[in-house]
Amino acid sequence: MKPLYRFACMVTLLSGAYGASATEYPLPPDNSRLIGENSTYIVPNDGRPLEAVAKQYMIGMLGMLEANPGTDPWLPKPGTQLTIPTQMLLPDTKREGIVINVAELRLYYYPKGEDKVIVYPIGIGQLGANTPAMVTTISQKIPNPTWTPTPNIRKRYAAKGEILPVTIPAGPDNPMGLYAMRLAYGKGHYLIHGTNADFGIGMRVSSGCIRLRPDDIEALFNSVPQGTRVQVINQPVKYATEPDGKRWIEVHQPLSHSENDDPQTMPIALSPAAKKFISSSASDEGMIKAAIERRSGMPILVSEGEAVQDSTTMPEFLQQKDSAGVKGQPAVISQAVGESAEN
C-alpha cells in the first residue's frame, strides 16, 4: 500500500468551489518529495477561459498548458478532458519558510512548526526583467501598498509608448494589489505582492517581483511573519527516489533567455546529480529522455520494472509513441554541467 501522504488527502479539496484558495499538502518525510495526485476535469459548455479553470483548481496558467498542450487558452473545447496537475515533487532544497521555484512558477510555504506545505501559483519577471536566484528574508510587510515604478520600469513602459505616473496610490487599481511583502535582497526592489488582474498568474508578466492572486496573497500575508527566510531557485528538472524505491522525474519548460528561444525545445542544463540519476541502472533512461522532451510539468514514474513497462500505467503521451520514439534521443538534452539557474 502506498503511504497515505501520497494520496490526495489535501486540506483543500480539489473538487473545488470557484473561490478556493491555495492548496495545502501534508508534508512527507525527509526521504520523500512526492506529494498530491493529479485529477481530471471535463470542460463544460460554459464559455469560461482556461484561466478560470486554472484559478478554480489553484493552478498557474502555464502549468495548465504544460499539462494540456494544444488546449485553447481562451475557449477550451466543451467535452475536452483536462489534466489538473496537482501532483508534484517538492524542490530539492531546504524545507523552510518560502521557497520559490521560478522554473515551475510555484511558491512553496512551509509554516514553522506545522507538518504541511502550502503551494501557490505565481507570476514572475518577464523577459528582460528576470526574477533572480537569491536567499533572503521578508524585510517588510506592507498592507495597502502604493506603487512607485523604478527608473528601469518607467523606461521599459516608455519604450512601448506608456508613460507611468510617478506613484500609483493604494487601492483596487494598484497593480501591486492590496498586500505586499518586501524582500531584503539588493535595494529592496523585489516584492511578493498581489495584483489587480487575475490574468498572468502562472506566467512571466511582472517586472521581476513575485505576483499572486488576490486571495492567495492575502492568506500568505496573514500567515508569514516578518523575517521569514525566502529562497528563490530555478529548477526546471526535479527528480526523486521515493521510500518504496520508485524513481520520479518532473520536467518544466526552462525560462527563455531571448525572444527567439522556444521553451519547448531549448536545451535544459543538467546538474551532475541529475545526470547520475538519469544514468543509474535503476532508472529507465528512455522514459527520462521522453519526459525531458515532453516537458509536461508533472511527475513521471521512471523506475525500471513492470510498473514502467506495463502500458496501462504509462502516461498517454508515451503510449502513443512507437518504441523508436521512446528509446530515441530527444532533440534537446543539454550536456552542460551545473544547476540550471538562468536568471
WOGI-V236739 format. One record per residue. N is the residue number from 0. RES is the residue in three letters. SS is DSSP state (hx for helix, st for strand, lp for the rest). OMEGA is omega in whole degrees, 0 to 359 (NA if undefined). BURIAL is + if it has 24 or more other C-alpha atoms within 12 Angstrom, else -. Layout:
n	res	ss	omega	burial
N	RES	SS	OMEGA	BURIAL
N	RES	SS	OMEGA	BURIAL
This chain:
n	res	ss	omega	burial
0	MET	lp	177	-
1	LYS	lp	173	-
2	PRO	lp	185	-
3	LEU	hx	184	-
4	TYR	hx	179	+
5	ARG	hx	180	+
6	PHE	lp	184	+
7	ALA	lp	179	+
8	CYS	lp	184	+
9	MET	lp	178	+
10	VAL	lp	177	+
11	THR	lp	184	+
12	LEU	lp	187	+
13	LEU	lp	170	+
14	SER	lp	162	-
15	GLY	lp	164	-
16	ALA	lp	186	-
17	TYR	lp	183	-
18	GLY	lp	184	-
19	ALA	lp	181	+
20	SER	lp	187	+
21	ALA	lp	183	+
22	THR	st	177	+
23	GLU	st	178	+
24	TYR	st	170	+
25	PRO	st	182	+
26	LEU	lp	180	+
27	PRO	lp	177	+
28	PRO	lp	183	-
29	ASP	lp	181	-
30	ASN	lp	180	-
31	SER	lp	179	+
32	ARG	lp	183	+
33	LEU	st	180	+
34	ILE	st	172	+
35	GLY	lp	174	+
36	GLU	lp	175	+
37	ASN	lp	175	+
38	SER	st	181	-
39	THR	st	183	-
40	TYR	st	177	+
41	ILE	st	184	-
42	VAL	lp	177	+
43	PRO	lp	179	-
44	ASN	lp	184	-
45	ASP	lp	176	-
46	GLY	lp	181	-
47	ARG	lp	175	-
48	PRO	lp	181	+
49	LEU	hx	178	+
50	GLU	hx	179	+
51	ALA	hx	177	+
52	VAL	hx	179	+
53	ALA	hx	180	+
54	LYS	hx	180	+
55	GLN	hx	184	+
56	TYR	lp	176	+
57	MET	lp	181	+
58	ILE	lp	174	+
59	GLY	lp	184	+
60	MET	hx	181	+
61	LEU	hx	175	+
62	GLY	hx	177	+
63	MET	hx	181	+
64	LEU	hx	175	+
65	GLU	hx	183	+
66	ALA	hx	185	+
67	ASN	lp	183	+
68	PRO	lp	179	-
69	GLY	lp	179	-
70	THR	lp	177	+
71	ASP	lp	183	-
72	PRO	lp	183	+
73	TRP	lp	182	-
74	LEU	lp	178	-
75	PRO	lp	183	+
76	LYS	lp	178	-
77	PRO	lp	181	-
78	GLY	lp	179	-
79	THR	lp	175	-
80	GLN	st	179	-
81	LEU	st	172	+
82	THR	st	176	+
83	ILE	st	189	+
84	PRO	lp	181	+
85	THR	lp	168	+
86	GLN	lp	183	+
87	MET	st	171	+
88	LEU	st	175	+
89	LEU	lp	177	+
90	PRO	lp	182	+
91	ASP	lp	180	+
92	THR	lp	183	-
93	LYS	lp	179	-
94	ARG	lp	182	+
95	GLU	lp	175	+
96	GLY	st	181	+
97	ILE	st	173	+
98	VAL	st	181	+
99	ILE	st	175	+
100	ASN	st	186	+
101	VAL	lp	182	+
102	ALA	lp	180	+
103	GLU	lp	178	+
104	LEU	lp	177	+
105	ARG	st	173	+
106	LEU	st	177	+
107	TYR	st	177	+
108	TYR	st	179	+
109	TYR	st	180	+
110	PRO	lp	183	+
111	LYS	lp	177	-
112	GLY	lp	180	-
113	GLU	lp	185	-
114	ASP	lp	181	-
115	LYS	st	173	+
116	VAL	st	180	+
117	ILE	st	187	+
118	VAL	st	180	+
119	TYR	st	169	+
120	PRO	st	184	+
121	ILE	lp	165	+
122	GLY	st	182	+
123	ILE	st	184	+
124	GLY	st	179	+
125	GLN	lp	179	+
126	LEU	lp	183	+
127	GLY	lp	177	-
128	ALA	lp	188	+
129	ASN	lp	172	+
130	THR	lp	187	+
131	PRO	lp	171	+
132	ALA	lp	183	+
133	MET	st	165	+
134	VAL	st	187	-
135	THR	st	179	+
136	THR	st	171	+
137	ILE	st	183	+
138	SER	st	184	+
139	GLN	st	174	+
140	LYS	st	190	+
141	ILE	st	172	+
142	PRO	st	179	-
143	ASN	lp	183	+
144	PRO	lp	165	+
145	THR	lp	179	+
146	TRP	st	175	+
147	THR	lp	183	-
148	PRO	lp	177	+
149	THR	lp	178	-
150	PRO	hx	180	-
151	ASN	hx	178	-
152	ILE	hx	180	+
153	ARG	hx	178	-
154	LYS	hx	182	-
155	ARG	hx	178	-
156	TYR	hx	180	-
157	ALA	hx	179	-
158	ALA	hx	178	-
159	LYS	lp	179	-
160	GLY	lp	180	-
161	GLU	lp	179	-
162	ILE	lp	181	-
163	LEU	lp	173	-
164	PRO	lp	180	-
165	VAL	lp	180	-
166	THR	lp	173	-
167	ILE	st	185	-
168	PRO	lp	177	-
169	ALA	lp	178	-
170	GLY	lp	186	-
171	PRO	lp	180	-
172	ASP	lp	181	-
173	ASN	lp	180	+
174	PRO	lp	179	+
175	MET	lp	181	+
176	GLY	lp	187	+
177	LEU	lp	182	+
178	TYR	st	177	+
179	ALA	st	175	+
180	MET	st	183	+
181	ARG	st	176	+
182	LEU	st	183	+
183	ALA	lp	183	+
184	TYR	lp	175	+
185	GLY	lp	181	-
186	LYS	lp	179	-
187	GLY	lp	182	-
188	HIS	lp	183	+
189	TYR	lp	181	+
190	LEU	st	166	+
191	ILE	st	187	+
192	HIS	st	180	+
193	GLY	lp	181	+
194	THR	lp	174	+
195	ASN	lp	179	+
196	ALA	lp	182	-
197	ASP	lp	186	+
198	PHE	lp	181	+
199	GLY	lp	175	+
200	ILE	lp	187	+
201	GLY	lp	179	+
202	MET	lp	177	+
203	ARG	st	189	+
204	VAL	st	189	+
205	SER	st	176	+
206	SER	lp	178	+
207	GLY	lp	179	+
208	CYS	lp	177	+
209	ILE	st	186	+
210	ARG	st	178	+
211	LEU	lp	174	+
212	ARG	lp	185	+
213	PRO	hx	181	+
214	ASP	hx	182	+
215	ASP	hx	181	+
216	ILE	hx	177	+
217	GLU	hx	179	+
218	ALA	hx	181	+
219	LEU	hx	180	+
220	PHE	hx	182	+
221	ASN	hx	183	-
222	SER	hx	190	-
223	VAL	lp	178	+
224	PRO	lp	171	-
225	GLN	lp	183	+
226	GLY	lp	180	-
227	THR	lp	177	+
228	ARG	st	177	+
229	VAL	st	176	+
230	GLN	st	176	+
231	VAL	st	181	+
232	ILE	st	177	+
233	ASN	lp	182	+
234	GLN	lp	177	+
235	PRO	lp	178	+
236	VAL	st	174	+
237	LYS	st	183	+
238	TYR	st	182	+
239	ALA	st	167	+
240	THR	st	185	+
241	GLU	lp	181	+
242	PRO	lp	179	-
243	ASP	lp	178	-
244	GLY	lp	179	-
245	LYS	lp	183	+
246	ARG	st	186	+
247	TRP	st	173	+
248	ILE	st	180	+
249	GLU	st	186	+
250	VAL	st	176	+
251	HIS	lp	173	+
252	GLN	lp	179	+
253	PRO	lp	179	+
254	LEU	lp	181	+
255	SER	lp	179	+
256	HIS	lp	182	-
257	SER	lp	181	-
258	GLU	lp	181	-
259	ASN	lp	180	-
260	ASP	lp	173	-
261	ASP	lp	183	-
262	PRO	lp	181	+
263	GLN	lp	183	+
264	THR	lp	182	-
265	MET	lp	183	+
266	PRO	lp	173	+
267	ILE	lp	178	+
268	ALA	lp	181	+
269	LEU	st	177	+
270	SER	lp	175	+
271	PRO	hx	180	-
272	ALA	hx	178	-
273	ALA	hx	178	+
274	LYS	hx	178	+
275	LYS	hx	178	-
276	PHE	hx	183	+
277	ILE	hx	185	+
278	SER	hx	180	-
279	SER	lp	177	-
280	SER	lp	179	-
281	ALA	lp	180	-
282	SER	st	172	+
283	ASP	lp	187	+
284	GLU	hx	178	+
285	GLY	hx	177	+
286	MET	hx	181	+
287	ILE	hx	179	+
288	LYS	hx	177	+
289	ALA	hx	179	+
290	ALA	hx	179	+
291	ILE	hx	178	+
292	GLU	hx	183	+
293	ARG	hx	179	+
294	ARG	lp	185	+
295	SER	lp	184	+
296	GLY	lp	181	+
297	MET	lp	177	+
298	PRO	st	178	+
299	ILE	st	179	+
300	LEU	st	184	+
301	VAL	lp	174	+
302	SER	st	171	+
303	GLU	lp	177	+
304	GLY	lp	187	-
305	GLU	hx	183	-
306	ALA	hx	179	-
307	VAL	hx	187	+
308	GLN	hx	179	-
309	ASP	lp	187	-
310	SER	hx	180	-
311	THR	hx	180	-
312	THR	hx	182	-
313	MET	lp	176	+
314	PRO	lp	185	+
315	GLU	hx	183	-
316	PHE	hx	179	-
317	LEU	hx	177	+
318	GLN	hx	183	-
319	GLN	lp	179	-
320	LYS	lp	171	-
321	ASP	lp	186	-
322	SER	hx	179	-
323	ALA	hx	181	-
324	GLY	hx	180	-
325	VAL	hx	186	+
326	LYS	hx	183	-
327	GLY	lp	180	-
328	GLN	lp	171	-
329	PRO	lp	184	+
330	ALA	lp	193	-
331	VAL	lp	167	+
332	ILE	lp	182	+
333	SER	lp	175	+
334	GLN	lp	181	-
335	ALA	lp	179	-
336	VAL	st	178	-
337	GLY	lp	181	-
338	GLU	lp	176	+
339	SER	lp	184	+
340	ALA	lp	178	+
341	GLU	lp	188	+
342	ASN	lp	NA	+
